[in-house]
């Protein structure tokens, strides 16, 4: 499954990852790469909890990133 992860750096230099499709699902790391790895773990735990409680799991996304040089 694929979910969009938004990453911002906070005022303390930590990278904070938010998963918009999963309300309240956040993670962080001291590097961008670590924040992404932690986000993967958070997503897996979130989806597992939804499944365990019989809740619907948000669908995987299908998107492309397009770079425009201008």
N, C-alpha and C positions, 0 to 999 in steps of 0.2 A: 504494500500500500504506500501511497505517496501523499504527504501533506505539506502544505506551504509552511515554512518556518521563517519568521521575521527575526532578524538579529540586529540589536543595537548595542552600542557600548555605553555603559552608564558612567556617572561622574567619578566612580572609583576605579574605572578601567576594566571592570568585568563585562563580559559579553553576555547579554540576556537574550534568550531565545523564547519567542512566543509562537504558539501554534493556534492561529485564529479559528480553525475549524473545531477545535476542542476547547471549549470555554474553561478558563482557569488553568490550562496546561501551559506551564512555563518551565524553563530551566536556565542554567547559566554555566559559565566556565571562564577560566582565566585566559583562554585563547578562543578564537572563533571556532577552531576545529573541535576543541573540547566542549564548547557550548552545543555544537551540532551532535556530537556523540551523546552528550547528556540528554539532548532533546529526543534522540532516537529511543533512549531508554524510557523517558517520560511518556512518549507516545505509546510505546508497547504496553506499559503499565496501565495507561488510561484506557486503551482499547480492550485490554484484558478485563479491567473492571467493568466496562460497559457490557461486555459479553457475559461476564459472570452474573450480572444483575438483570440480564434480559433486555438491556437498553439498545436502541439502534446505534450502529457504528456509522459515523459520517463517511460518505463515499470518498474514495481515493480521487485525487485530482489528475487531470490530464492537461498539461499546458507546455508551452514552449517559451523559451527566453530568446528574444530577438534583439540583437545589438544594431543600433543605427548610428552610423558615423556621420557627423554633420559639422 
